[in-house]
């Protein structure tokens, strides 16, 4: 049985949010796959907070 894994990525800068999301996806192992991504924004006093909850899991090795 695989254990679900989650990563929360947030930023008040859209550019930095995208960078963090790309960095996380790029650093994933070959045998990890993204199951789902939930996006959200929240209006704060002077800015907007961007958030993504990435659901991913480790799979069996693709082969040797």
PyMOL CGO cylinders between C-alpha atoms (Angstrom):
from pymol import cmd
from pymol.cgo import CYLINDER

trace = [
    CYLINDER, 0.00, 0.00, 0.00, 1.33, 3.43, -0.89, 0.3, 1, 1, 1, 1, 1, 1,
    CYLINDER, 1.33, 3.43, -0.89, 1.23, 6.23, 1.62, 0.3, 1, 1, 1, 1, 1, 1,
    CYLINDER, 1.23, 6.23, 1.62, -0.19, 9.49, 0.25, 0.3, 1, 1, 1, 1, 1, 1,
    CYLINDER, -0.19, 9.49, 0.25, 2.18, 12.42, 0.41, 0.3, 1, 1, 1, 1, 1, 1,
    CYLINDER, 2.18, 12.42, 0.41, 1.37, 16.12, 0.31, 0.3, 1, 1, 1, 1, 1, 1,
    CYLINDER, 1.37, 16.12, 0.31, 3.35, 19.30, -0.26, 0.3, 1, 1, 1, 1, 1, 1,
    CYLINDER, 3.35, 19.30, -0.26, 1.93, 22.77, 0.42, 0.3, 1, 1, 1, 1, 1, 1,
    CYLINDER, 1.93, 22.77, 0.42, 3.45, 25.55, -1.66, 0.3, 1, 1, 1, 1, 1, 1,
    CYLINDER, 3.45, 25.55, -1.66, 2.59, 29.20, -0.97, 0.3, 1, 1, 1, 1, 1, 1,
    CYLINDER, 2.59, 29.20, -0.97, 3.79, 32.69, -1.84, 0.3, 1, 1, 1, 1, 1, 1,
    CYLINDER, 3.79, 32.69, -1.84, 2.54, 36.27, -2.03, 0.3, 1, 1, 1, 1, 1, 1,
    CYLINDER, 2.54, 36.27, -2.03, 4.38, 36.68, -5.34, 0.3, 1, 1, 1, 1, 1, 1,
    CYLINDER, 4.38, 36.68, -5.34, 2.99, 34.89, -8.38, 0.3, 1, 1, 1, 1, 1, 1,
    CYLINDER, 2.99, 34.89, -8.38, 6.47, 34.58, -9.90, 0.3, 1, 1, 1, 1, 1, 1,
    CYLINDER, 6.47, 34.58, -9.90, 7.93, 33.09, -6.71, 0.3, 1, 1, 1, 1, 1, 1,
    CYLINDER, 7.93, 33.09, -6.71, 4.92, 30.77, -6.35, 0.3, 1, 1, 1, 1, 1, 1,
    CYLINDER, 4.92, 30.77, -6.35, 5.52, 29.43, -9.87, 0.3, 1, 1, 1, 1, 1, 1,
    CYLINDER, 5.52, 29.43, -9.87, 9.25, 29.03, -9.16, 0.3, 1, 1, 1, 1, 1, 1,
    CYLINDER, 9.25, 29.03, -9.16, 8.55, 27.04, -5.98, 0.3, 1, 1, 1, 1, 1, 1,
    CYLINDER, 8.55, 27.04, -5.98, 6.05, 24.82, -7.77, 0.3, 1, 1, 1, 1, 1, 1,
    CYLINDER, 6.05, 24.82, -7.77, 8.50, 24.15, -10.62, 0.3, 1, 1, 1, 1, 1, 1,
    CYLINDER, 8.50, 24.15, -10.62, 11.34, 23.47, -8.17, 0.3, 1, 1, 1, 1, 1, 1,
    CYLINDER, 11.34, 23.47, -8.17, 9.25, 20.93, -6.28, 0.3, 1, 1, 1, 1, 1, 1,
    CYLINDER, 9.25, 20.93, -6.28, 8.15, 19.10, -9.44, 0.3, 1, 1, 1, 1, 1, 1,
    CYLINDER, 8.15, 19.10, -9.44, 11.72, 19.12, -10.81, 0.3, 1, 1, 1, 1, 1, 1,
    CYLINDER, 11.72, 19.12, -10.81, 13.15, 17.60, -7.62, 0.3, 1, 1, 1, 1, 1, 1,
    CYLINDER, 13.15, 17.60, -7.62, 10.68, 14.72, -7.49, 0.3, 1, 1, 1, 1, 1, 1,
    CYLINDER, 10.68, 14.72, -7.49, 12.15, 11.24, -7.94, 0.3, 1, 1, 1, 1, 1, 1,
    CYLINDER, 12.15, 11.24, -7.94, 11.48, 9.34, -11.14, 0.3, 1, 1, 1, 1, 1, 1,
    CYLINDER, 11.48, 9.34, -11.14, 9.24, 6.90, -9.27, 0.3, 1, 1, 1, 1, 1, 1,
    CYLINDER, 9.24, 6.90, -9.27, 7.04, 9.64, -7.73, 0.3, 1, 1, 1, 1, 1, 1,
    CYLINDER, 7.04, 9.64, -7.73, 3.99, 10.91, -9.56, 0.3, 1, 1, 1, 1, 1, 1,
    CYLINDER, 3.99, 10.91, -9.56, 1.56, 13.75, -9.05, 0.3, 1, 1, 1, 1, 1, 1,
    CYLINDER, 1.56, 13.75, -9.05, -1.93, 12.49, -8.23, 0.3, 1, 1, 1, 1, 1, 1,
    CYLINDER, -1.93, 12.49, -8.23, -3.70, 15.86, -7.91, 0.3, 1, 1, 1, 1, 1, 1,
    CYLINDER, -3.70, 15.86, -7.91, -3.05, 19.58, -7.43, 0.3, 1, 1, 1, 1, 1, 1,
    CYLINDER, -3.05, 19.58, -7.43, -5.49, 21.94, -5.69, 0.3, 1, 1, 1, 1, 1, 1,
    CYLINDER, -5.49, 21.94, -5.69, -4.98, 25.68, -6.23, 0.3, 1, 1, 1, 1, 1, 1,
    CYLINDER, -4.98, 25.68, -6.23, -6.27, 28.51, -4.09, 0.3, 1, 1, 1, 1, 1, 1,
    CYLINDER, -6.27, 28.51, -4.09, -5.87, 32.25, -3.68, 0.3, 1, 1, 1, 1, 1, 1,
    CYLINDER, -5.87, 32.25, -3.68, -6.59, 34.38, -0.66, 0.3, 1, 1, 1, 1, 1, 1,
    CYLINDER, -6.59, 34.38, -0.66, -6.99, 38.16, -0.71, 0.3, 1, 1, 1, 1, 1, 1,
    CYLINDER, -6.99, 38.16, -0.71, -5.03, 39.78, 2.10, 0.3, 1, 1, 1, 1, 1, 1,
    CYLINDER, -5.03, 39.78, 2.10, -4.94, 43.47, 3.01, 0.3, 1, 1, 1, 1, 1, 1,
    CYLINDER, -4.94, 43.47, 3.01, -2.39, 44.53, 0.41, 0.3, 1, 1, 1, 1, 1, 1,
    CYLINDER, -2.39, 44.53, 0.41, -1.61, 41.39, -1.56, 0.3, 1, 1, 1, 1, 1, 1,
    CYLINDER, -1.61, 41.39, -1.56, -2.85, 38.01, -2.72, 0.3, 1, 1, 1, 1, 1, 1,
    CYLINDER, -2.85, 38.01, -2.72, -1.54, 34.71, -1.38, 0.3, 1, 1, 1, 1, 1, 1,
    CYLINDER, -1.54, 34.71, -1.38, -1.22, 31.90, -3.94, 0.3, 1, 1, 1, 1, 1, 1,
    CYLINDER, -1.22, 31.90, -3.94, -1.32, 28.31, -2.67, 0.3, 1, 1, 1, 1, 1, 1,
    CYLINDER, -1.32, 28.31, -2.67, -1.11, 24.83, -4.13, 0.3, 1, 1, 1, 1, 1, 1,
    CYLINDER, -1.11, 24.83, -4.13, -1.56, 21.53, -2.34, 0.3, 1, 1, 1, 1, 1, 1,
    CYLINDER, -1.56, 21.53, -2.34, 0.25, 18.84, -4.32, 0.3, 1, 1, 1, 1, 1, 1,
    CYLINDER, 0.25, 18.84, -4.32, -0.84, 15.25, -3.67, 0.3, 1, 1, 1, 1, 1, 1,
    CYLINDER, -0.84, 15.25, -3.67, 1.78, 12.81, -4.87, 0.3, 1, 1, 1, 1, 1, 1,
    CYLINDER, 1.78, 12.81, -4.87, 2.85, 9.24, -4.25, 0.3, 1, 1, 1, 1, 1, 1,
    CYLINDER, 2.85, 9.24, -4.25, 5.75, 6.92, -4.76, 0.3, 1, 1, 1, 1, 1, 1,
    CYLINDER, 5.75, 6.92, -4.76, 5.20, 4.11, -7.24, 0.3, 1, 1, 1, 1, 1, 1,
    CYLINDER, 5.20, 4.11, -7.24, 7.04, 0.87, -7.78, 0.3, 1, 1, 1, 1, 1, 1,
    CYLINDER, 7.04, 0.87, -7.78, 10.20, 1.19, -9.81, 0.3, 1, 1, 1, 1, 1, 1,
    CYLINDER, 10.20, 1.19, -9.81, 9.66, 1.36, -13.57, 0.3, 1, 1, 1, 1, 1, 1,
    CYLINDER, 9.66, 1.36, -13.57, 12.18, -1.41, -14.09, 0.3, 1, 1, 1, 1, 1, 1,
    CYLINDER, 12.18, -1.41, -14.09, 15.87, -2.01, -13.99, 0.3, 1, 1, 1, 1, 1, 1,
]
cmd.load_cgo(trace, "trace")
